[in-house]
Amino acid sequence: MSRGLECGIPAGSQTPPPFGCSGAVAQAFPALGLSLAAVAPLTVTVTPIAGGSDNDYSVTFAGAQSTSEKGALGALSITTPTSTTFAIGGSGTAMPSNATSGHAALFALFSPAPTGWTVTDATDGTVLSLTLVSTTQLTGTVTTAAGASLAHLALDQSGSGTITYAGGSGAPVTSWTLGG
């Protein structure tokens, strides 16, 4: 897995306004025999958490027009052509751009609820959605634009979990990482 997040946070601001970021991820999916990668421009908004310390903020992000590719198993990665940009490395086939959005109560992998992440495929409306259900477990779904279930995910902090497809078959998930 390759991943990255780069943001231009305004200096000297206690509560930055929405600011521009770039998120990137590349992941091999052995059970599918392919790799997927995306680089997404994101608008990130941070909001102070009521009753929290001076450094406790909730985070929301949204973006459109991500660059996405699919390729052979292990063929894609994320590269950094400059210190502030990401690109997809390797040999893949371009896919239509997707919309990305999400939120986190704290900007950490297993932050308190509510925390979630959603990606919607611009071509056919397929939606991947992940939701934090405890401090160490995420669940997720993959659905069609009409809402029909394609798969359910259960992932834990140790890097393992399961994916169960709509037909009832399943597969283990190993060494997963959430990046953005």
C-alpha positions, 0 to 999 in steps of 0.5 A: 500500500502507498498513501499520502496526505498533503495540506496547505494549512494557513500559518498562524491561524487558531482555526483554519478556514477550509483549505486545500489538500491532496490525498493519495492511495494505491492498494493491491487487491489479491482476491480481485487480481488487480490494483487500484490507485487514486489521487484526489484534490480535497477541501478540508474543514476543521472545527473546534470540538466543544469542551476539547483542548485547544488542539482538538478539531473535528475534520471533514473533507470533500473532493471531486475530479480525482485521478484514478487508475486500475492495473495488474496486481502490484502494478500501481503505487503513489509517487511524489514528483515534488514535495507537495504533489502526488502522482500514480506510479506504475502502469495502469488504465485510467478510470473516470474521476470519482467524488470523495468525502468523509469526516473524523471526530479527531484526525486519527486512524481510530478517532472517536465516533462519528468518523466515516469515509465515502467514495462514489464512482462517478460512472456508475454510482457505486459507493464504498462507505466505511464507518467507525463502530468502536475505537478499534473496528471499522465496518463498511459497505459497497453498494450500487447506485440503487442501494443494492449491497455488493459487499460488507467489510469488517476491519480491525486495528490489527490489520485483519478483517473480512469481506463478504460479497453479496452472494455469500462468499467471503475472503480474509482482508490482511494488512489493510491500511486506511489512508487518504 
